[in-house]
Amino acid sequence: MTIHLLPEFTAPTRHRDAREALAQVDAIYRSAIAHLRSALNRYVQGELGSDERVRAHYPLVRFFAPHNLAYGTPGRLSYGFVAGPGRYETTLTRPDLYASYYLRQFELLLLNHGGEIEVGTSTLPIPIHFSFAEHDHVEGSLNAQRRALMREVFDLPDLAVMDDGIANGTHEPGPGEAQPLSLFTAPRVDYSLQRLRHYSGTAPEWFQNFVLFTNYQFYIDEFIQLGRAEMAKPDSDYVAFVEPGNVVTRRIGLEHQAGDELGQPPPRLPQMPAYHLLRADRSGITMVNIGVGPSNAKTITDHIAVLRPHAWLMLGHCAGLRNSQQLGDYVLAHAYVREDHVLDEELPLWVPIPALAEVQQALEAAVADVTGVPGSDLKTIMRTGTVASTDNRNWELLPARNVPTTPQRRLSQSRAVALDMESATIAANGFRFRVPYGTLLCVSDKPLHGEIKLPGMANHFYRERVDQHLRIGIRAVELLRQQRYEQLHSRKLRSFAEVAFQ
């Protein structure tokens, strides 16, 4: 006979105050995690056997909307309200990490609809892998037999409850099933938080609400220098700089915090290393070197999306496709041709990826501010147009004869002005996950016109342009930070029946 070991039951509660609702979510989650960690320690010590089943469940938030329309919804808001009357639910995780985010979502629901938020315990179990603390590695002391037995005692991750149907717009609740409140279930969030540690080499807690992506280490080198320089300024708005291995440098004059000493430079960089320039309100800048290719671009944005950033921007190199372009010119993407193929199943090609005015204006203003070129003359150094992204790095070597079409013909027909391998993927995933996005590229070669990168020319180009390009990206973030976040999260990203959580 199997003995079921569960945490103490917590009865559902109803709240008209957002802070009280958040406190109840936190209490339920903490109880569940404490139960799992205690049981795992006992299991490691050999105190639990296969006749005992340990389980704890995620907190559940439920909201009933009695009316067809939210009575307090601001006309320009793209989130914070539900699409119609009915029952809405979501499971939540890591209230310690998401406290301010959850609080804001609760406040908007109550403001726009009135009523109460119900908080209780879901029927969705927490996988034991997602209960570990940041530096817990107790499972490493288990032998192969005990590791194999874990699935008999604990719940393991279940991919069936982690799909992106809600975000993709394909989720259809069954009879009697509630409508979703958020894009992601709690296990899907936990899965991505684990993946972020693996791919970026840093803890999810360090990620900031503005993210820069690049496809070259040169940009990261400049960002590291900038981050360390900011830490030497007593009056900097940034409070810490974090590098892979969770190596923390605090701003001069600030005391070290508990856990800083645990950071250690990794023996080798992770696949997509992340660097974080922190502000106290999480509105700092995270920069990630995604490397080359759309697969990496999709992978990292799939996971960063669960952190609900305010914007992500692509800064990288591209092939200029027009003869009038010069090496070092900038390209501000206002449309995308998607030949990357990695999102064809999740986001069909017939879905347009619109430019977002708020991001476009910030990027254009940043180019003008940093270069000193007035707006009327920006066209001499920056072109606005369509960017194509391909999954074939050697596209120019494809046959050009006796074939129905060629990349060159498609690029010409699309009016593309630049080509890379990541930008369309990042923009498309931003659209898919409702994360404001933008792209500013720098022309590093012109393969259609015989200008390919040679070693000496490339080194000169990198020295001359990378620093300026990065400063433009940081200036764009500063301009975006000055906007109201309700304005930044454009209604262009809202579907017919959008979830309430931003």
VEXMAR-593750 format. One record per residue (C-alpha): residue in one letter; x, y, z. Coordinates in Angstrom, 3 decimals. Layout:
N
   aa       east      north         up
    A          X          Y          Z
...
! end
This chain:
502
   aa       east      north         up
    M      0.000      0.000      0.000
    T      1.339      3.427     -1.005
    I      1.601      6.084      1.709
    H      0.952      9.603      0.372
    L      2.939     12.354      2.049
    L      1.396     15.800      1.478
    P      1.904     19.216      3.088
    E     -0.748     20.515      5.435
    F     -3.895     21.447      3.467
    T     -4.592     25.154      2.972
    A     -8.216     26.065      2.350
    P     -8.995     28.531     -0.491
    T     -9.242     32.187      0.508
    R    -10.724     35.212     -1.237
    H     -9.153     38.636     -1.336
    R    -10.093     42.168     -2.343
    D     -6.591     43.346     -1.498
    A     -3.787     42.453     -3.953
    R     -1.089     42.323     -1.272
    E     -3.093     39.910      0.840
    A     -3.628     37.678     -2.200
    L      0.106     37.702     -2.951
    A      0.941     36.872      0.665
    Q     -1.354     33.846      0.496
    V      0.257     32.655     -2.748
    D      3.640     32.990     -1.076
    A      2.528     31.045      2.000
    I      1.159     28.144     -0.050
    Y      4.270     27.973     -2.221
    R      6.670     28.129      0.705
    S      4.820     25.344      2.498
    A      4.931     23.155     -0.617
    I      8.635     23.752     -1.274
    A      9.586     23.172      2.370
    H      7.692     19.875      2.270
    L      9.483     18.706     -0.885
    R     12.957     19.752      0.275
    S     12.510     18.051      3.615
    A     11.332     14.859      1.941
    L     14.210     14.938     -0.550
    N     16.742     15.211      2.261
    R     15.133     12.235      3.940
    Y     15.232     10.349      0.638
    V     18.936     11.096      0.196
    Q     19.522      9.731      3.693
    G     17.715      6.526      2.700
    E     14.686      7.157      4.934
    L     12.021      7.002      2.184
    G     11.186      3.958      0.076
    S      9.112      3.171     -3.019
    D      6.003      2.562     -0.890
    E      5.898      6.275     -0.030
    R      4.743      8.953     -2.475
    V      5.735     12.576     -1.825
    R      3.720     15.309     -3.479
    A      3.057     19.041     -3.219
    H      1.082     21.303     -5.523
    Y      1.470     24.743     -7.057
    P     -0.628     27.670     -5.798
    L     -3.706     28.455     -7.878
    V     -5.225     31.863     -8.557
    R     -8.858     32.005     -9.689
    F    -10.860     35.020    -10.811
    F    -14.532     35.291    -11.732
    A    -15.441     38.062    -14.179
    P    -19.183     38.740    -13.922
    H    -19.403     41.349    -16.661
    N    -18.671     41.421    -20.367
    L    -16.426     44.485    -20.149
    A    -14.013     45.764    -17.555
    Y    -15.461     48.960    -16.140
    G    -12.156     50.575    -15.251
    T     -9.942     49.500    -18.141
    P     -7.779     52.313    -19.496
    G     -8.348     52.619    -23.230
    R     -4.668     52.170    -24.131
    L     -3.894     49.234    -21.855
    S     -3.061     45.912    -23.524
    Y     -3.279     43.784    -20.373
    G     -4.756     43.768    -16.873
    F     -8.266     42.699    -17.838
    V    -10.039     39.634    -19.178
    A    -11.860     39.423    -22.497
    G    -15.292     38.502    -21.200
    P    -17.310     37.037    -18.352
    G    -16.320     33.663    -16.971
    R    -13.888     31.803    -14.738
    Y    -10.154     32.387    -15.182
    E     -7.305     30.505    -13.533
    T     -3.557     30.102    -13.521
    T     -0.949     28.297    -11.466
    L      1.913     30.350    -10.025
    T      5.490     29.687     -8.990
    R      8.418     31.518     -7.396
    P      6.523     34.383     -5.702
    D      9.895     35.468     -4.309
    L     11.099     36.169     -7.869
    Y      7.802     37.409     -9.298
    A      6.432     39.339     -6.302
    S      6.229     42.783     -7.922
    Y      4.965     41.305    -11.197
    Y      2.202     39.269     -9.516
    L      1.223     42.192     -7.329
    R      0.746     44.452    -10.350
    Q     -1.370     41.856    -12.165
    F     -3.584     41.357     -9.119
    E     -3.988     45.105     -8.674
    L     -5.067     45.584    -12.277
    L     -7.605     42.754    -12.138
    L     -9.229     44.231     -9.038
    L     -9.081     47.762    -10.422
    N    -10.576     46.888    -13.796
    H    -13.180     44.346    -12.740
    G    -13.746     44.619     -9.004
    G    -14.701     41.403     -7.243
    E    -12.292     39.079     -5.464
    I     -9.208     37.018     -6.216
    E     -9.371     33.462     -4.946
    V     -6.119     31.820     -3.877
    G     -5.838     28.123     -3.201
    T     -3.884     24.971     -3.979
    S     -4.012     23.534     -7.493
    T     -4.054     19.890     -8.559
    L     -0.828     20.440    -10.532
    P      2.120     18.805     -8.715
    I      5.478     20.538     -8.342
    P      8.242     18.400     -9.916
    I     10.976     17.672     -7.400
    H     13.615     19.137     -9.746
    F     11.916     22.537     -9.516
    S     12.038     22.587     -5.723
    F     15.816     22.811     -5.403
    A     17.310     25.997     -4.016
    E     19.823     27.840     -6.210
    H     22.884     26.057     -4.785
    D     21.281     22.732     -3.794
    H     22.871     19.648     -5.347
    V     21.763     16.978     -2.901
    E     20.756     14.628     -5.708
    G     24.411     14.333     -6.701
    S     25.090     12.047     -3.757
    L     22.578      9.443     -4.963
    N     23.693      6.241     -6.626
    A     22.176      5.165     -9.955
    Q     19.603      2.911     -8.310
    R     18.318      5.616     -5.964
    R     18.172      8.153     -8.804
    A     16.084      5.744    -10.885
    L     13.764      5.174     -7.924
    M     13.042      8.907     -7.580
    R     10.190      8.728    -10.098
    E      8.454      6.241     -7.809
    V      8.620      8.644     -4.861
    F      8.491     12.154     -6.369
    D      6.811     13.863     -9.303
    L      9.096     14.516    -12.261
    P      8.599     17.197    -14.960
    D      5.658     16.442    -17.255
    L      5.992     17.989    -20.712
    A      2.247     17.609    -21.271
    V      1.590     20.594    -18.978
    M      4.390     22.765    -20.390
    D      3.322     23.392    -23.976
    D      2.908     26.903    -25.396
    G     -0.655     26.505    -26.613
    I     -1.858     29.593    -24.733
    A      0.874     31.820    -26.156
    N      0.426     30.338    -29.629
    G     -3.313     31.008    -29.583
    T     -4.172     27.331    -30.092
    H     -5.321     26.501    -26.554
    E     -9.023     25.694    -26.300
    P    -10.388     24.981    -22.796
    G    -12.449     21.833    -22.498
    P    -16.028     21.744    -21.182
    G    -16.095     23.185    -17.671
    E    -12.421     24.175    -17.834
    A    -11.406     27.695    -16.828
    Q     -9.957     30.249    -19.227
    P     -6.241     31.016    -18.703
    L     -5.097     34.093    -16.778
    S     -1.480     33.973    -17.951
    L      0.521     32.819    -20.966
    F      2.466     30.189    -19.016
    T      1.623     27.504    -16.491
    A      3.790     27.295    -13.378
    P      5.696     24.177    -14.584
    R      6.433     25.906    -17.904
    V      7.880     28.869    -15.993
    D      9.949     26.623    -13.740
    Y     11.244     24.686    -16.728
    S     12.478     27.891    -18.371
    L     14.055     29.157    -15.159
    Q     16.089     25.955    -15.028
    R     17.052     26.277    -18.687
    L     18.171     29.885    -18.198
    R     20.683     28.759    -15.580
    H     22.051     26.203    -18.015
    Y     22.279     28.348    -21.133
    S     23.244     31.709    -19.624
    G     25.412     30.635    -16.696
    T     23.563     32.989    -14.355
    A     20.577     32.718    -12.029
    P     17.181     33.990    -13.261
    E     17.118     36.452    -10.353
    W     19.733     38.596    -12.078
    F     17.868     39.102    -15.355
    Q     16.671     42.654    -15.912
    N     13.542     43.949    -17.636
    F     15.425     45.230    -20.687
    V     17.402     42.689    -22.710
    L     19.958     43.205    -25.463
    F     20.839     40.306    -27.738
    T     23.942     40.144    -29.874
    N     25.553     37.601    -32.166
    Y     29.175     38.622    -31.524
    Q     31.433     38.430    -28.483
    F     32.901     41.836    -29.373
    Y     29.721     43.458    -28.069
    I     29.959     41.508    -24.842
    D     33.558     42.597    -24.334
    E     32.451     46.223    -24.611
    F     29.507     45.604    -22.289
    I     31.816     44.083    -19.663
    Q     34.056     47.148    -19.781
    L     31.041     49.423    -19.487
    G     29.568     47.435    -16.608
    R     32.777     47.456    -14.619
    A     33.217     51.169    -15.292
    E     29.713     51.838    -13.939
    M     30.588     49.974    -10.746
    A     33.449     52.426    -10.187
    K     31.061     55.410    -10.222
    P     29.608     56.234     -6.776
    D     26.691     58.061     -8.409
    S     25.802     55.409    -11.009
    D     22.134     54.446    -11.330
    Y     23.297     50.840    -11.562
    V     23.901     48.948     -8.334
    A     25.672     45.756     -9.449
    F     27.206     43.982    -12.417
    V     26.812     40.204    -12.695
    E     28.812     37.901    -14.976
    P     28.515     34.158    -15.757
    G     29.018     31.984    -12.698
    N     26.933     34.552    -10.736
    V     30.055     36.633    -10.154
    V     28.745     39.841     -8.563
    T     30.508     43.199     -8.523
    R     28.675     45.775     -6.390
    R     28.847     49.492     -7.094
    I     31.590     51.198     -5.136
    G     30.316     52.222     -1.717
    L     27.673     49.473     -1.545
    E     28.070     46.527      0.814
    H     28.247     42.966     -0.385
    Q     25.062     40.989      0.068
    A     24.518     37.462      1.306
    G     25.251     34.992     -1.467
    D     27.683     37.211     -3.389
    E     30.547     35.063     -2.151
    L     29.076     31.970     -3.841
    G     29.762     33.271     -7.334
    Q     32.629     31.611     -9.178
    P     33.846     32.192    -12.752
    P     32.975     29.073    -14.771
    P     35.799     26.960    -16.214
    R     34.327     27.671    -19.654
    L     31.616     30.024    -20.860
    P     28.097     28.611    -21.230
    Q     26.433     28.329    -24.616
    M     24.763     31.753    -24.437
    P     26.451     33.742    -21.653
    A     24.451     36.523    -20.002
    Y     25.697     39.676    -18.290
    H     23.524     41.866    -16.098
    L     23.790     45.556    -15.267
    L     21.400     45.839    -12.331
    R     19.164     48.639    -11.149
    A     17.320     48.404     -7.846
    D     13.934     48.278     -9.610
    R     15.024     45.555    -12.101
    S     14.894     48.073    -14.965
    G     18.568     47.566    -15.749
    I     20.064     45.850    -18.788
    T     20.773     42.187    -19.460
    M     22.963     41.379    -22.460
    V     23.175     37.901    -23.968
    N     25.537     36.606    -26.627
    I     23.235     34.234    -28.470
    G     25.916     33.211    -30.969
    V     25.022     32.550    -34.585
    G     21.787     31.113    -35.876
    P     18.019     31.160    -35.420
    S     17.938     28.032    -33.253
    N     19.835     29.753    -30.449
    A     17.730     32.881    -30.903
    K     14.527     30.891    -30.438
    T     15.879     28.854    -27.546
    I     16.929     31.782    -25.384
    T     13.839     33.899    -26.100
    D     11.587     30.913    -25.356
    H     13.002     30.969    -21.844
    I     13.568     34.682    -21.173
    A      9.929     35.261    -22.138
    V      8.727     33.737    -18.843
    L     10.459     36.599    -16.995
    R      8.034     39.018    -18.748
    P     10.622     41.646    -19.734
    H      9.533     45.083    -20.895
    A     11.495     44.883    -24.153
    W     14.239     43.027    -25.962
    L     16.421     44.409    -28.740
    M     18.722     42.777    -31.262
    L     22.113     44.432    -31.865
    G     24.267     42.590    -34.335
    H     25.950     42.463    -37.712
    C     24.241     41.921    -41.026
    A     24.891     41.698    -44.721
    G     23.951     44.907    -46.508
    L     21.945     44.149    -49.653
    R     21.921     47.558    -51.317
    N     24.776     49.050    -53.311
    S     24.207     52.441    -51.678
    Q     25.020     51.055    -48.221
    Q     28.469     51.415    -46.716
    L     30.201     49.132    -44.232
    G     29.326     50.450    -40.784
    D     25.895     51.792    -41.799
    Y     22.984     50.964    -39.528
    V     19.750     49.199    -40.437
    L     16.580     49.773    -38.419
    A     14.210     46.901    -39.166
    H     10.594     47.836    -39.804
    A      9.610     44.476    -41.329
    Y     10.973     40.937    -41.453
    V     11.261     38.159    -44.008
    R     11.288     34.890    -42.109
    E     13.397     32.218    -43.769
    D     14.703     30.993    -40.410
    H     12.055     28.224    -40.210
    V     12.417     27.591    -36.458
    L      9.026     29.142    -35.629
    D      7.019     27.961    -38.628
    E      4.936     25.569    -36.494
    E      4.312     27.949    -33.591
    L      3.769     31.115    -35.639
    P      2.667     30.542    -39.254
    L      4.417     32.538    -41.952
    W      1.198     34.318    -42.882
    V      1.292     36.112    -39.515
    P      2.844     39.580    -40.017
    I      5.372     40.834    -37.478
    P      4.611     44.559    -37.123
    A      7.085     47.239    -36.168
    L      6.315     48.773    -32.754
    A      6.310     52.559    -32.907
    E      7.530     53.046    -29.340
    V     10.609     50.888    -29.935
    Q     11.290     52.234    -33.422
    Q     11.237     55.831    -32.217
    A     13.572     55.024    -29.321
    L     16.089     53.301    -31.586
    E     16.039     56.102    -34.151
    A     16.434     58.758    -31.464
    A     19.289     56.770    -29.907
    V     21.175     56.657    -33.211
    A     20.811     60.424    -33.532
    D     21.873     61.052    -29.916
    V     24.978     58.846    -29.980
    T     26.246     59.628    -33.485
    G     25.425     63.332    -33.290
    V     23.885     63.149    -36.765
    P     20.694     65.255    -36.850
    G     17.434     63.622    -37.788
    S     17.323     65.085    -41.274
    D     20.685     63.517    -42.097
    L     20.186     60.128    -40.449
    K     19.519     58.550    -43.832
    T     23.196     59.016    -44.635
    I     24.190     56.458    -41.993
    M     21.004     54.472    -41.286
    R     18.465     52.805    -43.494
    T     14.998     51.775    -42.354
    G     13.675     48.752    -44.181
    T     12.988     45.047    -44.326
    V     15.433     42.619    -42.708
    A     15.523     39.000    -43.857
    S     16.718     36.194    -41.596
    T     17.921     32.880    -42.974
    D     18.925     29.552    -41.461
    N     21.551     29.017    -44.169
    R     24.796     30.844    -43.404
    N     26.086     30.091    -46.900
    W     22.962     31.165    -48.756
    E     25.017     32.935    -51.427
    L     26.487     29.565    -52.511
    L     23.124     28.026    -53.437
    P     22.628     27.184    -57.140
    A     21.496     30.139    -59.234
    R     20.637     28.263    -62.430
    N     17.875     25.802    -63.295
    V     16.054     26.434    -60.018
    P     12.552     27.935    -59.579
    T     13.792     30.681    -57.287
    T     16.942     31.915    -55.594
    P     17.638     33.772    -52.350
    Q     18.735     36.782    -54.368
    R     15.412     36.891    -56.218
    R     13.380     36.527    -53.032
    L     15.399     39.220    -51.281
    S     14.853     41.564    -54.197
    Q     11.118     40.835    -54.356
    S     10.774     41.454    -50.611
    R     12.642     44.792    -50.862
    A     14.986     43.594    -48.098
    V     17.871     45.881    -47.249
    A     19.766     43.546    -44.908
    L     20.173     39.866    -44.106
    D     21.143     38.066    -40.897
    M     20.306     34.824    -39.085
    E     18.640     35.924    -35.837
    S     16.636     39.153    -36.024
    A     13.403     37.809    -37.480
    T     13.407     34.977    -34.934
    I     13.805     37.365    -32.003
    A     11.115     39.691    -33.341
    A      8.726     36.831    -34.105
    N      9.148     35.339    -30.644
    G      8.629     38.790    -29.155
    F      5.360     39.037    -31.067
    R      4.397     35.494    -30.042
    F      5.137     36.050    -26.350
    R      3.903     39.686    -26.210
    V      7.360     41.099    -25.462
    P      8.081     44.424    -27.214
    Y     10.934     43.972    -29.670
    G     13.189     45.877    -32.037
    T     16.237     45.423    -34.253
    L     19.173     47.684    -35.060
    L     21.867     46.031    -37.161
    C     25.216     47.198    -38.496
    V     26.360     46.370    -42.031
    S     29.574     44.357    -41.826
    D     29.764     43.049    -45.397
    K     28.019     43.271    -48.775
    P     28.236     39.809    -50.367
    L     26.007     40.696    -53.321
    H     28.422     43.435    -54.258
    G     31.716     41.647    -53.767
    E     32.520     43.196    -50.390
    I     33.221     40.294    -48.038
    K     34.939     40.534    -44.672
    L     38.709     40.069    -44.855
    P     40.683     39.765    -41.588
    G     42.228     43.245    -41.589
    M     39.076     44.957    -42.750
    A     36.952     43.073    -40.219
    N     39.228     43.976    -37.293
    H     39.141     47.651    -38.254
    F     35.367     47.540    -38.585
    Y     34.893     45.898    -35.181
    R     37.112     48.414    -33.409
    E     35.358     51.342    -35.006
    R     31.714     50.359    -34.778
    V     31.030     47.978    -31.883
    D     31.427     50.548    -29.107
    Q     29.172     53.054    -30.848
    H     26.561     50.417    -31.700
    L     26.406     49.212    -28.098
    R     26.082     52.757    -26.772
    I     23.173     53.269    -29.166
    G     21.461     50.165    -27.765
    I     21.957     51.324    -24.187
    R     20.670     54.788    -25.064
    A     17.580     53.191    -26.620
    V     16.962     51.326    -23.369
    E     17.244     54.590    -21.438
    L     14.617     56.150    -23.694
    L     12.320     53.136    -23.377
    R     12.749     53.201    -19.594
    Q     11.392     56.747    -19.542
    Q      8.120     55.603    -21.095
    R      5.186     54.282    -19.121
    Y      5.302     50.507    -19.330
    E      1.588     50.442    -20.151
    Q      2.459     52.443    -23.260
    L      5.419     50.266    -24.183
    H      3.396     47.037    -24.088
    S      1.567     47.818    -27.307
    R     -1.985     46.727    -28.105
    K     -0.555     45.448    -31.393
    L      0.525     42.409    -29.374
    R     -2.954     41.687    -27.982
    S     -5.065     38.909    -29.527
    F     -8.869     38.663    -29.556
    A     -9.083     36.721    -26.291
    E     -5.886     37.822    -24.564
    V     -4.844     36.678    -21.103
    A     -5.011     39.257    -18.319
    F     -1.416     38.939    -17.099
    Q      1.114     41.096    -18.955
! end
